[in-house]
Amino acid sequence: MSLEELKRVILEKAKLEADEIVKEALEKAKSIIRDAEEKKRAIIEEERKRVLGELGLEAKLAEARREARLIIAKTKQEIVEMLKKNIKELLDNMSEEYRKVSLKKEILESLSELKTCGFSVENIIIYVSPRDKNIVESILREININATIIEDQRISGGIILSTSSGEVYIDNTYETRLEKVLRSILPELFKVE
């Protein structure tokens, strides 16, 4: 065999071996890529399940928080209603003597407010609970004020004072005073620390 033929045979053999090595390398590379893609899909699926699980927990937690807020709001409302009921009972069962002191104070406050606004205390109208009419008449005689007294079934106690023209209307009823007091104390009462 000549040197040229030997060279050609060696080159062919080297080329065949190189082709075989390249073929094996390509197969191995394809296998590595397939494995990597499968691992990537598995990791993505696992992460997707984890995120969905966390979202489910977050949704459950948000729902529990919402339920807790509703329970707290309902309880606060029940407390306010119970408080109103108890105060109303106390006001309804107030002695006549204490009722007179209370009504006199409210009449004097209302008259003072009327004067402060520049209105006359003549020809005023006072709306009262039917049960308080005699007490209010007595107070007005005592303080020497002439007024028209009108019984109002909607008033459980206290007074509503009005000018005869209706320009000024001062609501000093127990109900209104109670609402004002509740508005001022409820934020403090239900303050979260």
PLY file of the C-alpha trace (Angstrom):
ply
format ascii 1.0
element vertex 193
property float x
property float y
property float z
element edge 192
property int vertex1
property int vertex2
end_header
0.00 0.00 0.00
1.25 3.28 -0.90
1.60 6.12 1.39
-1.24 7.90 -0.34
-3.59 4.97 0.11
-2.58 4.56 3.72
-3.25 8.22 4.31
-6.66 7.94 2.60
-7.62 4.84 4.65
-6.55 6.51 7.90
-8.48 9.66 6.98
-11.59 7.64 6.12
-11.33 5.69 9.35
-10.77 8.93 11.32
-13.69 10.52 9.51
-15.94 7.52 10.33
-14.84 7.63 13.97
-15.35 11.40 14.09
-18.80 11.04 12.50
-19.63 8.34 15.05
-18.39 10.54 17.93
-20.38 13.53 16.58
-23.46 11.30 16.17
-23.12 10.01 19.76
-22.54 13.56 21.03
-25.66 14.79 19.20
-27.70 11.91 20.66
-26.31 12.63 24.11
-27.01 16.37 23.70
-30.60 15.64 22.58
-31.04 13.36 25.61
-29.65 16.03 27.96
-31.95 18.65 26.40
-34.99 16.31 26.74
-34.11 15.61 30.38
-33.63 19.32 31.08
-36.99 20.17 29.45
-38.73 17.44 31.47
-37.13 18.74 34.68
-38.13 22.28 33.70
-41.75 21.17 33.14
-41.76 19.29 36.45
-40.34 22.32 38.29
-42.86 24.64 36.62
-45.74 22.30 37.49
-44.53 21.96 41.07
-44.18 25.74 41.38
-47.64 26.23 39.83
-49.16 23.85 42.38
-47.31 25.60 45.23
-48.48 29.05 44.09
-52.07 27.85 43.67
-51.87 26.28 47.13
-50.65 29.57 48.60
-53.35 31.47 46.75
-55.89 29.07 48.19
-54.52 29.71 51.67
-54.54 33.47 51.05
-58.15 33.29 49.85
-59.13 31.28 52.94
-57.28 33.72 55.16
-58.97 36.70 53.49
-62.38 35.04 53.92
-61.64 34.36 57.60
-60.63 38.02 58.11
-63.84 39.18 56.41
-65.92 36.87 58.61
-64.14 38.15 61.72
-64.85 41.78 60.73
-68.53 40.94 60.20
-68.75 39.22 63.60
-67.06 42.19 65.30
-69.36 44.69 63.54
-72.45 42.68 64.50
-71.27 42.40 68.11
-70.61 46.15 68.27
-74.10 46.82 66.90
-75.61 44.48 69.50
-73.68 46.27 72.26
-74.92 49.67 71.04
-78.52 48.44 70.87
-78.25 46.91 74.36
-76.74 50.16 75.65
-79.57 52.21 74.10
-82.18 49.87 75.55
-80.65 50.05 79.06
-80.35 53.85 78.93
-83.93 54.17 77.67
-85.11 51.99 80.58
-83.19 54.20 83.02
-84.71 57.34 81.49
-88.22 55.87 81.49
-87.89 54.88 85.17
-86.40 58.19 86.29
-88.08 59.68 89.35
-90.36 62.68 88.82
-88.02 64.84 90.91
-84.99 63.96 88.80
-87.07 64.31 85.63
-88.00 67.85 86.68
-84.31 68.73 87.29
-83.40 67.28 83.89
-86.21 69.04 82.02
-85.48 72.38 83.71
-81.83 72.12 82.67
-82.85 71.35 79.07
-85.36 74.22 78.95
-82.79 76.69 80.31
-80.13 75.45 77.84
-82.57 75.76 74.94
-83.70 79.26 76.00
-80.07 80.35 76.32
-79.28 79.00 72.86
-82.32 80.81 71.47
-81.18 84.11 73.04
-77.60 83.55 71.79
-78.98 83.29 68.25
-80.71 86.67 68.76
-84.28 85.39 69.05
-86.89 86.37 71.59
-88.07 83.85 74.16
-91.63 85.14 73.76
-94.24 83.09 71.92
-92.13 79.95 71.87
-93.47 76.45 71.36
-92.28 73.52 73.44
-92.95 69.96 72.36
-92.91 67.41 75.18
-93.78 63.86 76.06
-97.39 63.63 77.32
-96.05 62.37 80.65
-93.88 65.51 81.05
-96.49 68.16 80.18
-97.40 69.00 83.80
-93.75 69.10 84.86
-92.86 71.47 81.99
-95.83 73.73 82.80
-94.59 73.91 86.39
-91.04 74.76 85.29
-92.23 77.49 82.90
-94.30 79.13 85.70
-91.25 78.89 87.97
-88.94 80.67 85.48
-91.70 83.02 84.31
-91.77 82.02 80.63
-94.95 81.96 78.60
-94.98 79.19 75.96
-97.31 76.96 74.03
-96.86 73.37 75.10
-97.63 70.63 72.59
-97.69 66.97 73.53
-95.76 64.71 71.15
-96.07 60.93 71.49
-92.72 60.42 69.70
-90.82 62.11 72.52
-89.98 59.86 75.45
-88.41 62.68 77.45
-86.74 66.05 77.08
-88.06 68.86 74.92
-88.07 70.37 71.47
-88.17 74.15 71.56
-89.21 76.18 68.54
-89.87 79.80 67.74
-93.50 80.46 66.77
-92.34 81.06 63.18
-90.41 77.80 63.15
-87.16 79.56 62.19
-85.30 77.96 65.07
-85.83 74.40 66.16
-83.80 73.13 69.12
-84.03 69.40 69.70
-83.11 68.67 73.28
-84.94 65.34 73.59
-83.46 62.41 75.44
-83.29 60.47 72.17
-81.25 63.18 70.43
-78.99 63.71 73.41
-78.41 59.95 73.65
-77.45 59.79 69.96
-74.98 62.67 70.43
-73.42 61.01 73.46
-73.16 57.66 71.67
-71.52 59.28 68.63
-68.93 60.85 70.90
-68.15 57.80 73.06
-68.47 54.92 70.61
-65.16 55.59 68.82
-63.41 55.55 72.19
-65.40 52.54 73.38
-64.53 50.45 70.32
-60.98 51.78 69.89
-58.56 49.00 68.98
-55.19 49.21 70.68
0 1
1 2
2 3
3 4
4 5
5 6
6 7
7 8
8 9
9 10
10 11
11 12
12 13
13 14
14 15
15 16
16 17
17 18
18 19
19 20
20 21
21 22
22 23
23 24
24 25
25 26
26 27
27 28
28 29
29 30
30 31
31 32
32 33
33 34
34 35
35 36
36 37
37 38
38 39
39 40
40 41
41 42
42 43
43 44
44 45
45 46
46 47
47 48
48 49
49 50
50 51
51 52
52 53
53 54
54 55
55 56
56 57
57 58
58 59
59 60
60 61
61 62
62 63
63 64
64 65
65 66
66 67
67 68
68 69
69 70
70 71
71 72
72 73
73 74
74 75
75 76
76 77
77 78
78 79
79 80
80 81
81 82
82 83
83 84
84 85
85 86
86 87
87 88
88 89
89 90
90 91
91 92
92 93
93 94
94 95
95 96
96 97
97 98
98 99
99 100
100 101
101 102
102 103
103 104
104 105
105 106
106 107
107 108
108 109
109 110
110 111
111 112
112 113
113 114
114 115
115 116
116 117
117 118
118 119
119 120
120 121
121 122
122 123
123 124
124 125
125 126
126 127
127 128
128 129
129 130
130 131
131 132
132 133
133 134
134 135
135 136
136 137
137 138
138 139
139 140
140 141
141 142
142 143
143 144
144 145
145 146
146 147
147 148
148 149
149 150
150 151
151 152
152 153
153 154
154 155
155 156
156 157
157 158
158 159
159 160
160 161
161 162
162 163
163 164
164 165
165 166
166 167
167 168
168 169
169 170
170 171
171 172
172 173
173 174
174 175
175 176
176 177
177 178
178 179
179 180
180 181
181 182
182 183
183 184
184 185
185 186
186 187
187 188
188 189
189 190
190 191
191 192
